[in-house]
Amino acid sequence: MEPQEDAIVDIPENRVKFFGTTGKMLLPSVGKVILDMAMSLDGFIAAPNDEDAGLHNYFFAPSGATVKVIEEGFNTTGAIVMGRRSYDIGAAQDGFADNPYHVPTFVLAHHVPGKKAKGAEEFIFVTDGVESALQQAKLAAGERYVVIGGGANIAQQFLKAGLIDAMQIHLVPILLGTGIRLFDQSGADHIELESTEVIEGSGVTHLRFRVIK
C-alpha cells in the first residue's frame, strides 16, 4: 500500500491516553480493515442464543500452526471494532477481564452504558455510525490492522459499505444447523474474494482472503 502524507490530527482529551500527552499525533499511512471471525462449516458464528458451541476452542487451547496465527493476530492488530451485542455478551461473561488484545476497542452502540464492564473501562463507544467508528479506529491503529471482531450485524454493515479490505475466517468443522449466520442478508453488492492463504490448524482451518475492489 502506498504511504500517505503525514497529517496532524486533533484527538479529544478523553482519548489522549491512546495518542500521547499532547492531544495530537502524527498520522502515518493506515493499515487494512480485516474481518476476523470464527465460523462453523455451515456458516454460523454462534448458536441461536449466542452460545459459543465450541467455535473458539482453537483460540483458548491452540496448537500447531494455530499458535502462530493467534500470535500474528496479537502483533498486527492495532484497533478492534465490535457491536453492542458482542460487547454485552462479553460483559455478561466477564470476557474482557483478561483481554489479551491490549489495543483501543471501539463499540458501535445507540447508547453509552452507565457503567462499563470489568476490563472494558477504556473501551470507546461510538454512537454516530460505522464510518465514524472506522475513522477513529484507523487513527488509533496507525499502520496496523483494524479488526472487525463481531458480531454478524456489524460485519454485514461493514461489508455493505464496502469497508472491508480482507477477511480471515477461522473455519471450524462443526455443523450447528441453526444459529446466527455471518453472511446472512448483508445487503451488499456482489463481492469477489481472492484466496491468499489456507492454514491447516488443529480442529480449525484458517482461511485468508483479499477483497477485490
N, C-alpha and C positions, 0 to 999 in steps of 0.2 A: 504494500500500500504506500502511495506517495505521501511523504510527510507534509503536514500543513504548516503554515506560518504560525509562529508563536503568537499568542494573544493574551492580554491581561483580562482576567475575568473577576468581577466582583462576587464575593462569597458572603452570604448572610452570616451575621455574628453567631447564630446558633449552630453553624456548620464549620466554624473556624478550626475546630479540633481535627478535621479531616484534611485541612488545607494549610495549616500553619498559623502562627500567631498574628500575621499581618492582615489577615482577612482577604488577601489576594493571592493568586497563584499564576505561575506560567502554565499555559495550556499547551501540551505537546500534541502531536498527532494522536488521534484517538484510536482505540482498539475496536475490534469487531464485536458485534452483538450476537451472542450464542444462545440458542435454545438448548438447554441441557436437562433432560428428564429421563427417568426410568419408565419403561412401558412393557406391558405383557405382550405375548405373541399375538393376541387378538386385539391389541390396540388400546388397552385401558391403563390409566396411570394410578387408579385406586379402585377399590371395591365400592359398591353402591353407597355405603355410609362412611366413605373416606378411609376405610381400613387399608392399611399398607399391603396386606395379603402377601407379604414376603418379597415385594418388588425391590426393596432396598437392602436385602440381606447381603448382597455383594458389597455394599458400601461399608457396613458395620463389621463385616468379617472378611476382608479382602484377601485374595491370594493370587499367585501367579501374575499375569500381565495386568490384572485389575489394580494391583498395588500401584504400579507406575501411572496408570490412568488417573487414579484418585490424587496422587501426589502432583501430577501435572496440573490438575484442576486447582489445587491449592495455590500453586505457583503462578498460574496465569490469570486467575480471577481477580479483577480489580474492583468490581461492584456487583451487587445482586439486586434484581428486581423480582418482587413477588406480589401476589394479590392478597387481599384482606382475608379471604377464606383460608389460604395456605398459612397465613400468619395466625389466624385463630386456632387452626388445628395444632400448629406447633406450640402455641401458647398453652393450650389445654393440656398438652402432654409434657410441659416443661422442656420442650425440644430445643430451645435456644440457650438453655443454661450452660451447655458445654459445646457451643457452636464452634466448629473447627475453622470456619471461614471468618477471619478477622479483617473484614472489609466493610465499607459502608453498604447498608442494605436499605433499599427503598421499597415501601409498601404502598401499592395503589389502593386507595380506600375512599369512601364517601365521607367518612368522619374519622377524626383522630381519637383514639381511645383515651379515656381519662387517666388510666394507669397502664403503662407498658409492661409486657411480660418480663419475667426474670431472664436476663441475658439479652433482652431486646431494648434495653434502655436507650441505646444510641440509634435505633432504627429511625429512619426518616419517613414519615407518612406524607404521601403526595395525593392531593385531592383534586388536582386540575388536569388529570388525564395522562394517557400513555406517553404522548410526546414530551410532556414536561418531566415525567419520571425518567425517561430515557436521556433527556438533555442533562439532568442533574447527575444521573448515574455515569454518563460519559465523562463529565467533568471530574468526578471522583475517581474513575478508573484510570484516566490517563491513557497510556498505551496498552494497558492490559484489557482483558475482555470484560464486557458487561454480560452477565449471565442471567438469562430469564429462567428462573428456577421453579415456577409454579404459580398458580395451578393451570388447569386446562384453559379456562376462560381468558386468563391473561396471555397465555401462549397464542391463543386464537386471535386476540386483539392485535398483538404484535405482528402476526403473520398477515392478517387482513390489511394492516397499514403498510406492509412491505418493509418492515424494520429489522427483519432477521437476516443476518449475513451467513450464518452457518448453523448446523444442528449437530448435537451429539445425543444419540438415543441409546440408552442402555437397555438392550432388548433381553428380557428375562423369559426363559422357556416355561411360562405358566399360561394357561388358558383360564381367564376369570369368568368368561361367559357373559358377565354384565358388570356395570360399574360406570366410571367416568372416563370417557374417551378423550384422548389427546387431540385428535384432529377432527372431531365431530362438529359439523356446521360452522366452520371458521368464517365462511362468507368470503374467503379470499379468492382472488382470481387463480387461474391455473399456475401452479408453482412447480418449476422444474429444478431438480436437485442433481448434483454431481457427487457420486460417492468418492470420498477422498481416502478413507481408511476403514478397515474392518479389523478389530482386535478381539481375538477369542480369549475370554476370561473363564473363570471357574463359575459356572452357573449363570453366566451373563455374556452377551456379545455386545461390544461397544461399536456402534455404527456412527461414522462421521460423514457429514455431507456439507457441500458448499451450495448455497442458494444462488442459482444462476439468475442474474438480473440484466 
